[in-house]
């Protein structure tokens, strides 16, 4: 049985370009930082929303029940 992946002269060039591609690494790092920042913003929004929901639930339990008003004729 022969070799499924024949050795070629381009092998060294390919491996060095994969390891030495600092532009790709830098772009990946920038995207990772952006995701971490977006995650932090979303977590802050979740905290704000949770506080609003909790505040409204507590306010509903502390206020008298809503009395429906009768609509006056136009």
N, C-alpha and C positions, 0 to 999 in steps of 0.2 A: 504494500500500500504506500502511496506517495504522500508527500507533505501537502496538506490542504492549504497552507499559507506559504507560498513560495517566498523566499528571501529576495528582496529587490534592492536596488541602489537607493530607492526613495525612503527606506526605513529610517535611516539616521536623520534625514531631513524632517520627516514627520514627527519623530519622537522629540526632537529638539524644538520644533515649532509648538508642540502641545505644552511642553514644560516651560518654555520661555515666553509664552504669550502673556506678558504683563498687562497689556491693554484689556484683555478679556478678564483677567483677575481683578483689575481695578474696577471695571464695569460691574462685575458681580459683587464686589464689596460695596459699591455705591448703591446698588439695588438692595442689598441686604440692610444697609443703614436706613434707606428709605422705608423698607418694610417695618423695621423696628420702630421708627418714628411714627409711622401710620398706626401701628399696633398701640403705641402709647397714647396717641390721640383718641383712638377708638375706646380704649380702656377708660380714659377720662370721661368720654361721653356716656359710657355705660354707668359710671359712678354718678354722674349728674342725673341721668334718667332714673336710676334707682332711688336717689334722694328725692326727686320730684314725686315719684310714685309713692314712696313711703310717707312723705309729708302730706300728700293728698289723702291717703288712707287714714292717717291719724286725724287729719282735719275733719273727715267725714264722720268719724266716730265721736268727735268732741262737739259737733254742732247739732242742734235740734233737727229732726227730720224735716225735709222740704215739704212745705204745704203748697199744693198746686193752686195757682191763682186762676180766678175765673176771668175769661176774656170779655172785655166790654164790647158791646156792639159798636160798629163804625158809624 
